[in-house]
Amino acid sequence: MRAYKDMEEAVKENIRDLLVRGITTETKSYQDKKLTGDDRFVKELIGVSFRIDKPLLKRKEALQYIFKDEADKIEKYCIQEVKDRTCGKQLNPGNSYLIRADMWNKFLEGGKTFSYTYSERYWEHDQLNTVIKTLKGDPGTRQAVLMVWDSNKDMVGSKIGGGNRIPCSIGYQFLIRNDRLYCIYQMRSNDFLGHHVIDLWCTAELMKWMVNKLHSTYPKLKVGSLIYQAGSLHAFNWDLKKWVVF
């Protein structure tokens, strides 16, 4: 597993790997949209894993590297997205999408709600509170798992292949070791140039939020490493046209 000091380093090194070593493959859908023509092609790495030892460090720079002039807007979106996810309610559509309405409006179903939100998945069956209680009850636990993927909802024939949006994230495992909160973040699929750095940013912020929630029980606790694992890390042809390797 490759190890990086901060988020900017991780993003810069991984995009170089993707562009240099990625294999071009064809896909039939993006979110809930069917793809045709050149839009069907992606450059992809499979079975990607890495570690960021200081995930809160240089997050702004990572956003700037990918989103350039839109970095401030994307940062505001990330901040609100984490607020939505940690509010204690199953929000749908939530508030963050309004900051990027030009992108997200096309995914609203009937102009009202999304097929899912992270807020809905985090708080279904009071999941996030249960994770926090589990960590408070046993600092050595290996059972503090927050699931986003739900096979009963997502492995449905009518949804597969672009029939409906399904989560790119599988879930998170949180571990407390040596006064550090670690997070293993697992994804089935991740669009590098569209969402990857946003997913990393939000996960690091979630870790910070959880440390604050756990502070009364573990006053020495700090944010530890973020370990990322993905089945497919890829970039779509429409974004690749904007990039050069060096």
NORUR-V302149 format. One record per backbone hydrogen bond with DSSP energy under -1.0 kcal/mol. NH is the residue of the N-H (numbers start at 1). CO is the residue of the C=O. E is the energy in kcal/mol with one decimal. If there is no record, write none. Layout:
NH|CO|E  NH|CO|E
//
This chain:
4|51|-3.0  7|57|-1.9  10|6|-1.8  11|7|-2.5  12|8|-2.5  13|9|-2.4  14|10|-2.4  15|11|-2.0  16|12|-1.4  17|13|-2.0  18|14|-2.4  19|15|-2.6  20|16|-2.3  21|17|-3.2  22|18|-1.5  23|44|-2.5  25|42|-2.8  27|40|-3.1  30|33|-2.5  33|30|-2.8  35|28|-2.4  39|36|-1.1  40|37|-1.7  41|38|-1.7  42|25|-2.7  43|235|-2.3  44|23|-2.1  45|233|-2.9  47|231|-1.8  48|230|-1.8  50|228|-1.9  51|2|-2.3  52|226|-2.6  53|4|-2.8  54|5|-1.3  57|54|-1.8  62|58|-1.4  63|59|-2.1  64|60|-2.5  65|61|-2.2  66|62|-1.5  67|63|-3.2  68|64|-1.6  70|67|-2.4  71|68|-1.9  74|70|-2.4  75|71|-2.5  76|72|-2.0  77|73|-2.1  78|74|-2.6  79|75|-2.5  80|76|-2.2  81|77|-2.6  82|78|-2.3  83|79|-1.7  84|80|-2.5  85|81|-2.4  86|82|-1.9  87|84|-1.0  91|89|-1.6  98|95|-1.1  99|96|-1.7  101|98|-1.0  103|100|-1.6  104|100|-2.3  105|101|-2.2  107|104|-2.1  108|105|-1.4  109|113|-3.9  112|109|-1.4  113|109|-1.2  121|117|-1.8  122|118|-3.2  123|119|-1.7  126|123|-2.1  127|124|-1.2  128|122|-1.8  130|126|-2.0  131|127|-2.3  132|128|-2.0  133|129|-2.6  134|130|-2.3  135|131|-2.1  136|132|-2.4  137|133|-2.1  138|134|-1.3  141|138|-1.9  145|143|-1.9  146|172|-2.8  148|170|-2.5  149|170|-2.2  153|150|-1.4  154|150|-3.3  155|151|-1.4  156|154|-1.4  159|156|-2.0  160|156|-1.4  164|159|-1.5  170|186|-2.8  171|186|-1.6  172|146|-2.5  173|184|-2.1  174|144|-2.7  175|182|-2.1  177|180|-2.4  180|177|-1.1  181|222|-2.6  182|175|-3.5  183|225|-1.9  184|173|-2.8  185|227|-3.4  186|171|-2.7  187|229|-2.5  188|168|-2.5  189|168|-1.2  190|232|-2.2  192|234|-3.7  195|191|-3.0  196|191|-2.1  199|195|-2.6  200|196|-2.2  201|197|-2.6  202|198|-2.8  203|199|-1.9  204|200|-2.4  205|201|-2.2  206|202|-2.2  207|203|-2.1  208|204|-1.9  209|205|-2.5  210|206|-2.4  211|207|-2.3  212|208|-1.9  213|209|-1.8  214|210|-1.9  218|214|-2.8  221|218|-2.0  222|179|-1.6  224|181|-2.7  226|52|-2.5  227|183|-3.4  228|50|-2.8  229|185|-2.5  230|48|-2.7  231|187|-1.9  233|45|-2.9  234|190|-2.5  235|43|-2.1  237|41|-1.8  239|236|-1.1  240|236|-2.3  241|237|-1.5  242|239|-1.7  243|240|-1.8
//
